Amino acid sequence: MNSNRMILMVVLLLNAVTTFAQEINKTDASGKKHGVWKGTYETSKRPRYEGTFEHGIETGTFKYFDDTKTGLVIATRVFSDNGKVAYTTLFDRKGFIVSEGKTVNKMNEGEWKYYHEASKEIMTLETYLSGKLNGVRKVFYPGGAIAEEAMYKDGLKNGSYKKYTEKGVVLEESNYKNGNYDGIAIFRESTGDIASKGPFVNGQKKGVWEFYKNGKLKEKKKFPEVKKFAKGVIKQN
C-alpha cells in the first residue's frame, strides 16, 4: 500500500512538472512570445531571464540573472505603457543597487541615479531626454559632498561647470559650448587661491591669461602664443 502511494505521488509530481513546463516559453497564433518566458545562457544553460509577454510585448517585472550557479539577480525591469516604458535597476553581486532609472523606447529618460560601490549613497545624478544628457549632471563624494556640477544639452556640456574639493573649495569655474570650453574660466588651488584665469574660445585659450602663485599674480600671457623657431619661421600655439 505504501509502495503504491509512493508511485502515485511520483506520477502526480511528474505530471505537474510536465504541465508547468508546457506553460512557459509559449507563442501565440502569430508566433509572438506570450505568457511566462524563461531564457537561458547559450553555453551554461543557466537561467538568464524570466518575465511575462503579452503577444510579444514585455509586461510587468522581468528579472535577469548572472551566469553562475547561484544565479544572482543582476537587474530588474518593470515594464508599462504597452512595453514602451521600463524602470531599470542594476545590482552588484552583493545586492546593492548600481544604477536605476527609466527608459522610454529603450532610451534613457528623466532622472538616473548611480551609486557608490556597495553603498546606498548616490554618486551621480543625471537627467536624460530621448537618450541624451540634458540639464544638470551632479557628481558626489562619499558622504554626500558635491564634487562636480555641469549643464548638458543634447549630450554635450553646455553652460556652467563647477568642480569642488571634498571640503567645498571650488577648484574650477568655467563655461562650455557644444562640449568645449568657451568663455572665462577660473582654476584654483585646493587652498582656494586662484591658480589661473582667462578666456577660452571653442576649447582654445584666447586673449590674456593670468597666472598666480600663492594667490599673487606672477605672469600674464596672451594667447595664442607666438614663438620663433628658425629664420622666418613663426609658430602659433
N, C-alpha and C positions, 0 to 999 in steps of 0.2 A: 504493500500500500504506500509506504513511504517512498519507495523507488518510483512508483507510478506518478506520485505527486511531483517528485523532483523532475521527472521527464516532462510533465505538463508545464511546469514553471519555466523550464528552459525553452520549450517550444513557444510559449507565450512571449517570453523575453525576446527571442529571435524575431518573432513576427512584429513586435513593437519596434525593434531596431530597423527592420526592413521597411516598415511603413514610414518611419521618420525619415529614412534615407531617401525614400521616394518623394518626400515633400520638399526637399531642398534642391537648389540648382535646377529649377524648372523654367521653362519658357512658355509664353502664351502662343496663341494660334499664329501670330505674326513672327514668331521666333525671337521675341524680345524677352529679356530676363524678367521673371515675375515670381514674387514670393521671396522666401528666405534663400539667400545665396551665401556660400562659404567658399572662398578661394584659397588656394594653396601655393606655396613656393614651388617653382618648377623642379628644382633638384631635390630638396629635402622632403617635399610633400607635406611640410608642416603648415598649420593654418596661417594664412596671410591676411585675410579679412573676413568679416561677416556682416551682413546687413540685409535689408529688405528692399526689393524693387517693386514698383507698380508699373507694369507694362513698359519696362526698360528705363524707368526713372527712379533714381535713388530717393528713398523716403525714410524719415526717422533717423535713428542713430546707427552709424557704421563704426565698427571697431577694426583697428589694424594692429597686427602683431609682429614682433620681431622674429627673426629666423633662428630661434633657439628652442631647446627642449622645454624651457619654462614658458615660452610663448607670451612674453610680457606685452601689455597694451602700450604701443608707442604713439598712437594717435587715435583721435575720435573725430568724426564729422557728423554734425546734426543738420540734416537737410530739411529745407522748407521751400515754399513758393514753387511748387512743382519741380523741385530739384535744382532750381537756379541758384538758390542761396544755401550756403553751408557755413556753419560756425565750426571752425577747425581748432583743435587743441593738440599740441605735440608734447610728448612726455619723454623724460630721460629714463634710464633703466632703474632709477630709484623711485620713480613715480612722481617726481617733481615736474611741474609744467615748464617747458622750454619756451613756448610761444603760444599765443592764441589770438584769434581774430576771425573776421568774416570774409568770405569770398562770394562774389556775385558773378555768375557765368565764368567761374574758375579763375577770376582775377581778384586780388586783394581789394577790399573796400572798407572805408571807415578806419576806426582805430585798431591798431595791432599792438599787442604787448609782448615784450621779450623779457625774460627773467635772468637774473644772475644764476650761475651754476649751483644746483642743489639748494635753491633758496626760493622763498616766496617774494623776495624783493624785486621790484621792477628795475630792469637795466636800461631798456629803451622803449619809448613810446613813439609810434609813427602813425601818420594819417595818410590813407590812400584814396585815390579817385580813379576808377577804371584801371587798377593795377599799377598806377604810378604814384610816387610820393607827392603829396600836395598838402601844404600847410606846415605847421611847426613839427619838427622832429627833436625829441629830447633824449639825452643820454644821462644816466645817473650813476654815481659811485655807489658801492655797497654802503648801506646806511642811509641812502636817500638824497645825499647832496647832489646838486646839479653839476654835471660835467660839461655838457655841450647843449646849445640851443641853435637850431638852424631852420631857416624858412626854405621850403621847396615849392616848385611849380613844375608840373609835367615831368617829375622825376629828377629834376636838376635843382641845385641850390640857387635860389633867387631871393635876394633880400638880406636881412641882417643875420650875422653869425656871431656867437659868443662861445668862448672856451674858458673854463674855470678850473682852479685848483680845488682839491677836496675841502679846503678851508674857506672857499668862496672868493678867492682873489681872481679877478678877470685877467686871464692871460692873453686873450685876443678879442678884439672888437673889429669886425670887418663887414664888408658887404659883398654879395655875389650877384652876378648877372649871367644867366644861362650856364651855370656851373663853373664860372671863372670869377676870380677876384675882380671887383670893379668898385672904384671909389676909395675913400680914405680908410686906411687900416692902421690899427694901433696894436703893437705887441708889447707885452710886459713880462718882467721877471716874476718869479714866484713871490718876491717881496712886495710886489705891486708897483715897483718903479718901471717907468717906460723904458723899453729897450730900443724900439724904433717906431717910426710912424711916417706915413706918406701915402700918396695916391697910387692906385692901380687902374689900368685901362685894359680891359679884355685879358686879364690874367698877367699882365706885364707891369713892372714898376715904371711909372712915368712921372716926370716932373721932379720936384725937390723932396728928398727924403732926409729925415733927421735921425741920427743915431746917438744913443745915450749910454753912459756908464755910471752906475750907482746913482741914477736919477739926474745926472748932469749932461747937458748937451756936449758931445765931443766932436761931432762931424756932421756936415751937410753934404749930400751928394745929389747931383742932378742926373736923372735917368731919361733916356738911355745914355750909358757912359760911352765916351769916345776915347778909343785907345789907338796909339800909333805903334805899328809893329815893324814896318820896314819903310824904305824910302817911298813916299807917296801912297802907302797902304794904310788905310784907316778902317778900323772895325768898330761897329756899334754893338753894345750889349744891352 
